[in-house]
Amino acid sequence: MPEQIPSAHGQPEDSMHTATTDLWAITATYNEADSLPELAKGILALPEELGRPPKLLIVDDNSPDGTGAIADRLAAEHPEAFGALHRPGKMGYASAHQLGIDYALDHGARTVITMDADLSHDPARIPAMLEKLQEADVVVGSRYVPGGGTVNWGANRKILSRTAGALVRLVSGLRVADPTGGFRAYRAPILEAAKFRQVQQEGYAFLSELLFRCMRAGGTIAEVPIVFVDRRFGRSKLSKRIIFEAIGHLFTLAWRRMTGWRP
């Protein structure tokens, strides 16, 4: 009977094989069975540049398409490169990342990468992000710095993304071209200083909130270019509820900036 790991939500999680590493990557999954094997190939190709793979921790929300079983198989076949946590249902992007980051830090992570599982974030950019992290506390894989871009996005999606980023910069004071991008590398101390466990946003507002907290905690933020490729499989998880939450979060950021809030 496998050991049970309590989650941030009090639910049991399946145990995993663990190997000593200070470099972890976190990805949250729900119905990513088509994409996850390709992402795994990209992770396993990294040792040629890094000397070792990051440990990719897959936090699955009981995907009905079998994503969790694929995660378990990867963890069994390559315990040095993959781990899996399982939650009882679809509990959300933000809490999945909080759980994953918390687990990684508890298991010795000194650097934590966050990335999507739908192949929009290319693992091949991780070495460049880690190199840049030598001079910053957070590195954002940016679509909107020279050399970055998007593929297979329609005009509406581009306008929404650009507008969201501009509004976040305006109200928060963040000097980041892509403050809503989720492909990031963090040093462990800045995550603790930002008190990431206290973030209450449930959707993608989690990204701007955590970056704002890192800045207000005194962290330095840098960017490297990435090309964001829209998902090849499945459907986008962006919903009206997530958009409305992000709009409401803008007012929170503006108020905190005006009042000199610190995490």
N, C-alpha and C positions, 0 to 999 in steps of 0.2 A: 504494500500500500504506500503510495508516494506521500512524502511529507507535504503538509498543507502550509501555504504562506498566506498570512492575513493581508488583505489589500487595504488601501486607503479607505475603502467603503465598508470594511468589516466582512467582506465576502471571501471565502477561501479561494486560493489560487493554486494551480498545479505547480509542483516543484519542477526544477530544471537542472540539467548538468551545469556546473559552474566551473570556470577556469579563471585563474588569476589574470586579470587584465585591468589596466587603468583607462582604457579607451572603449567607450560604449556608444552605440547608436540606438535610438529609440524610434520605433514606428508603430502607429496605431492601425489596426486592421478591422475592417468589416466587409466581408465579401470581396476579398482580394486574391482568390485562389488562382486566377489567371495571371496575375502580376507578380505574386510573391516568388515563384521559382526564378523568374528573370531577375528580380532584385537580388536574390541570393547569389546568382552567378556573378553579379557585379560586385557584391561584397567579397566573395571568394577570390576574385581577381586582384584585390587590392594589395595583398602581401608583396607582390612584385615591386610596388612603390613604397609601401610602409614597413615592410619587413614582417608584418603580421596583420591580420584583419582586425577591424573593430569588432566587438561583440555586439551583434544586432539583436536587440531584445524586441520581440514581437508581442505586442499587447493586443490580444484578440477578444472581441466582444461577442463571443459565441456565434460566429458567422455561420449561417445555414449552408453556405456553399463548400464547407470543408477547409476553409483557410486555417483553422486551428490545428487540424490534423497535419497539414503541410508544415506548419510551424513546429509541431512536435517532431516530425520526421527530420527536419533540418537540424533541430537541436540534438537529436540522437545520433545523426550521422556526422555532424561537425560541431561538437560541443564547445570547441574553442571559438567558434564564429557566430553561433546562434543560441538564443534562449527563447522561451515562450512563457508568457503569463496568460491565463484565461479568466475572463470575467463572465458572469452569468447571463448577460444580455447586453443590448446596445445602450451603453452608458455615456458615450460621448467622447469627442476628440480631446478635450482639455484634460479631463480626469484620467484618460488613458495615458497621456503624456506625463502627468504628475505622478501617477503610479510608477511608470517606467523610469522616470528620472530618480524618484525616491529609491527604487530598488537598485538602480545602478550605483548611486552614491553610497548606499548601504553596503555594496559589494566592491568598494574600492575604486570607483570611477574618479579619475582626476579631470577627464574631459568627457563631455556628453554631447553627442550629435543628435539632432532631431531631423527626421526626414519622412516624406510620404512613401507609402508602399505601392503607389499606382504607377511607378516608373517616371513620374514627372520630375523627380530629383535623381540625377545621375550620380551613382556612387563614385564614379571616376573623378568627380570634383572634390571629393573629401581630402585628398592630399594637399590641394591648394588651400583649402579652408584651414587645415591644421598648420600649414606653414604660416599663414596670416595670423593665426591665433598666438603665435610667438610674440606678437606685438600688440595684442588686444585681449580683452576679457571675453568678448563675444564676436563671432564672425557670422555675418549673414550672407548666404548665397543669394545674390541679388540679380533680379531680372532687369534692373533699370540703371545699371552702371555700364560704362563702355565695355563691350564684349558680351553683355548679357542680352537676353531676349526671350520671346515666347514663340511656341510653335503650335499651330492648329487652334488658335484662339480667334473667335469672331470679334467684331468691332464692339459689341456690347460688353463682352467679358473684359476686353482691354480697357474700355472706358471705366467700368466698375472698379477694376484693380487700381488703375492710375488715380482715380478720384479718391478711393479709400486711403491710399498711401498719402496723398496730398493732405487730406483732412487730418490724418493721424499726426503728420509732421506739424501741421499748423497748430493744433491744440496742445500737443505734448512737448514740443520743443526738440523732439528727436531729429538728429541730423543724419538720417538714414534714407537712402533712395528707395528702399524696399522694406518698410517697417512691418508689412503684413506677410512677408515671406516666411515659410516654415522650415526651410532648409538652413540649419544653423549649427554652429559649434560653440559650446560654452565651456569655460573653465569652471570647475566645481566650486571654488570659493565664491564666485559671483552669483551662482544659483542659490547658495545658502544665504548670502547677503541680501539678495532680492526677495527672500522668503517665498519661494515659488510654491510652497505647499499652501499658502494662504490665498492664492489666486482663486477667485470665485466664478469667473467667466466660464461658461460651459462650451462655447463654440470657438470659432476662429478669432474672436476678440482676445482669447487667451494669448495669442501671439503678440499683439501690440501691448497688452498689459504686461507680459513678462519682460519684453524689451524695455518698456518704460521703467519698470522696477529695477532692471539692471542699470540703466542710466542713472536713476535717482539714488542708487546705492553706491555710486561713484565708479561704475564700470566704464571701460572704453569699448567702443563698438566699431568694427571695421566691416568692409564688404568685399566680396570677390564675385566676379561675374559668373552667372550660370545661365544656361538655356533651359527654360521650363517647357517641357513637352506635355501637352494636355494628355490626359489618360487615354490609353489605347483600349482598355477593357473596362466594363462596368459603367456606372453612372456617377456623376459628381454628387458629393454629399452636401454641397452648398444649398441652403434652404432659406426661405423667407424669414424664419425664426432666427437663424444665424445672422442674417443681414440686419434685422431689427436690433438684435443684441449688440452688434458692432456699432450701430448708430448711437444707441444709448450709452455705450462705453465712451464715446467721444466726449460727452458731457462730464463723465467721471474724470477723464484725463485732463480736461481743461480746468476743472475745479482743483484737482490735486496740484497742477502746475502753479496756479494762482496762489494757493495756500502754502506752498513750499513743502508739500508732503514728502515723507521719506518712508520706505518700507521698514 
